[in-house]
Amino acid sequence: MTPHRNLTERTDVALPTVVISDPRPGHRIHEPVRFVVPAELDGDLWTATQPDGTIVLCQRLTAHSTPGETAFVATASFTGRTELALSGPVTSADRGIRALEPREADAFARLDTGYFDLELCTGTARGTGSSKWGLRHFSSLAEGIDLLSSGNNAIGGFYGPFFTPENGLINPPEHTVVDIEVVERGPVLHHYRMRGTVPDGLLDELRGKSFTIDWIFTYGTPHFTRRYTVDDFQTVINGRSVTNLITVGDEFEGGQGELVFDRFETYDPTVYRAGDPYAAELAAMVAETLETSQSRNPKFDEFKSLLTEDLESAHWDLYWRLFCSWENALDEPEIRERLARVRARARVLADHPDREWIITRHPVDISATPHETAFPGPAAKTAEYHTGTGRTMVWWTEKPSGAFQIVQRPQSGWVNWGSNGENECPQLPTGVWIKTAYGQFADWRAVADDLETPPEVRLV
């Protein structure tokens, strides 16, 4: 079945052929291809034909079309080189991205992209794991396993420098509701733009900051794209100057005793330090605060009840929320004094000679490291994967992140990829594009190279 032809299609414009050349070896699967025709063409959907006869759907990009020009996007599968011969407009399509029934009350869109089943949420600002904006459900259609089954974690939050020991503020995803603008929405491409304001913490220079996040999903493509833009800022975290650097955090969950990913690698030799002394210091301060704080208010009592039962198994975010200025469980002087002690001890321990740098060309078993945490050094291409199932998540960042925090914690089943170094110091420049691929990949480095190097597109 082919898309329905529009009987009023234009025939007075010479239609170009789109030539797509891959500078990389290998096969591309529904690779997003954008091109601009130097004419104003009618219709939101067009078809094009590849040399083997495959019909490809082309979606007009409203935001990128200008007087005298029409921008399109298509997704094409090919090896080496292919062409798209534009045919004409159509009124509808029998394939493409579909909307599904959402799971979460704050879902903005649940999509079947032809490769992923994912749910984009606005957040609820209730301060719990289930109130985060971002992707709160995510699976590949082929595997059918939700990597965020509980809805209590999310892919795509951004944290530091607003979620740091200095700021006394938990991450924006839990205390912010975002507005979502539809930039483009059609069967080939969905482009959403989140807009939000970071709740004020204790640092004056980080007050009143807003952010936007662009999310782009394309039909049949085994990766998606995003970009984080934040109002300019400069502060000091972990004793280091931080200017327009953020922590992007992707979380996954397999359930208690299960890990969706059990190894980590960077593209080149993985250079890392094992363990997270800061986490241990913060946990110790939580225990001390619950025992010795003179704070008496309903919010403190709530945290004490939640954390006293089983401190080791408590959701990690509860640790932070106790010291969050937004929660008002503790007054500002107490937050500052207690976190100052945590920072002082954690900085010494993080850089202690006993925490040597490890250089390896082998996959790192993060769960075998102290605190099930490692801090790899600078990289632009990274991957987490599961040795038993072969499932793999690959990240490429347009500019390298200066460091990462990787967690694979079997006791809770929580896995994290974060673009920060020791003591929550953010390391990813704002405004860079991030491509994230997921699937059964025999060679994740080849996938990362493909993410970095898109095909070349020209019109003839």
Secondary structure, DSSP 8 states (H G I E B T S, - for coil): ---EE-TT---SS---EEEEE-SSSSEEEEEEEEEEESS----SEEEEE-TTS-EEEEEE-GGG--TT-EEEEEEEEEESEEEEEEEEEEEE-SSS-EE---SSTTEEEEEE-SSEEEEEE----SSSGGG--EEEEEEETTT---TTTTSSS-EEEE-TTSSSTTTT---HHHH---EEEEEEESSSEEEEEEEEE----S-GGGTT-EEEEEEEEETT-SEEEEEEEE---EEEETTEEEESEE-EEEEEE--TT--S--EEEESS-EEEEE--HHHHHHHHHHHHHHHH----SHHHHHHHHHHHH-TTTS-HHHHHHHT-TTTTSS-HHHHHHHHHHHHHHHHHHHT-TTS--EEESS-B-GGGSGGGEEEE-SEEEEEEE-TTT-EEEEEEEEEEES--EEEEETTTTEEEEESB-GGG-B-EETT-EEEEEEEE-S-HHHHHHHHHS--EEEE-
